[in-house]
Structures are given as structure tokens and as C-alpha cells.
Amino acid sequence: MSDQLSPLPATLDAFRQGTLPLNTLVQKWRCAAAEHQPALPQRYQDVLERILTQLESSALFSEESCSFSQTDIVNALGDWLAKARALG
């Protein structure tokens, strides 16, 4: 499974560097999750969707806020990816 998820770290790096728009990042992650279903357990799908929804919500704020820290949410994507790859 880790090979199937291998393109995702590059999307995180590109987003952090400002070369990948948020909506494209979210789309790529949702597509990757859909393509790997049912390889990923449903709980992983649920957590990923929650993180992506939070990330989309964070775009409504122009700066980091108490409720929506884009940095923390992107870090959560990295954590999710590490755990998902460990399944494989």
C-alpha cells in the first residue's frame, strides 16, 4: 500500500512551498483515498475526510486561528499518511 500512497508526500511539500493550491491538494488526497478503497480500513477513510474538511474550512481564515491552524492540519495529513503507509 505504501507504494500506492507514495505520490502524496510531494503534494504536502508543494502545498507548504506555496506551489500547490489548497483545493488541488484536497482533491489529490481524496482521489488517492478513493483509489485505494477498500485497501484502507474505513476508519482511515473517515479520519482522512475529517482532516480534509478541516483543511478546507481553514481556507476561510486569512491567518492562523485558534480553531483552524493550516499548519497543524497539514501536519495531521502527514501523520495520517505515515500511519496509513505502516499498514502496508
N, C-alpha and C positions, 0 to 999 in steps of 0.2 A: 504494500500500500504506500510505503514512503516514496517510491518512485512516481506514483500517480500524483502525489502532492508536491513533488519537487519544484514545480514552477511557482508555487505560492510565495516562498521567501523573497524572490525577486520582486514580486508585486509590493510587498511590505517595504522593501528598500526603496523602490521607486516612489512610493507614496511619501515616505519620510523625507526623500530628497526633493519632493515637490514636482516630480515629473509624471506622476500618475494621478489623475483626478480621483476624488473620493468615490464618485459614482462608478467609475471603471473598476476600482479596487473591489468594491462591494459586489459588482456584477461578476467579476472573475472568481471571487471566493464562492459565491452562490452556485455558479456553474460547476466549479470543481467539486463542491459538495454533492450536487445533483448527479454528476457523472460517476461518483464513487459510491452511490447508494446502491445496494444495501451493504457495501463493504464496511462502511462506518456505522457503528451502532446508532440507533435512533437518538439516544441521549446526546451524542456528539453533534448530530444534526440540529437538535433543539438548542444546545448551547451556542453553536455557531450562529444560528439565526438570531438569537438574542443579542450576541455581540455585534453582529452586523446591523441590527436595528438600532442599537445604541450608537454605533458609529454614524449612521445616517442622521440620527437625532442630534448628534454633536455638531453637525454641519449648520444647524440653525443658530449656533452661537458664534460670534466673531472671534472670541477669545476662549481660553481655557476657563471652565466654570467649575463650581463645586460638584455639580451633577454630571457634567459631561466633559471629562478630560480626554480629548482625542488621543493624546499620547498614551494614557493609561489603557484606553480601549484598543489601540493598535498593539500595545504590548500584550494585551489579553489575547489578541489574534495569534501572536507569536507563541504564547503559552499553549493555546488550543492546538496549534499546528504541531508543536513538539509532542504533545500527548497523543494526538492522532497518529503521528508517524511512529510512535512507540508501539502502537497496536500491531503494526506490520512486522 
